[in-house]
């Protein structure tokens, strides 16, 4: 929402901006995922299937976006994000407590690892919101656990996306390394706040970020 437009604003080509953004983002999600793991909110070994499926989907998405124009997604994604935000606002109990899952983890990861992995490799904005709402509504995770697992899936898609974008010459490593320093600091502070405060801080921030992402995408498409 911030880093990608910033890269584009200084004249970085779209595909290179996407690749560089994935590179710097990888450091932040790794830092956050590790912090959540240290506090027992996620176990990497239990999420191998999701990690692998997301890895494959994101790799295909990152390859595809380097072949075609991805701008059409800018018109579609705000609609889905708006639906998610409305659903979250009118479901106040969502994510407060662990509930019974509606899907098995295997089916969940095959479906959402493929779809959201591809989307994250292809475009990306709002993917964290999509993962979090899926974990809460379909696997019954409380919001801290959903956030922790979202970071693991983001890490998977970022790793393969960086590999694919790098092979395509679409990463400016100097920019990415400088931005990564801020990612690491921000991820450590943010995950620490989430562990301590749980739903009290994550829910309002989550809704705010979703609406901000919607506004930014709509601005980019219709007003910029």
Secondary structure by P-SEA (a helix, b strand, c coil): ccaaaaaaaacccaaaaaaaaaaaaaaaaaaaaaaaaaacccccccaaaaaaaaaaaaaaaaaaaaccccccccccaaaaaaaaaaaaaaacccccccccccccaaaaaaaaaaaaaaaaaccccaaaaaaaaaaaacccccaaaaaaaaaaaaaaaaaaaaaaaaaacccaaaaaaaaaaaaaaaaaaaaaaaaacccccaaaaaaaaaaaaaaaaaaacccc
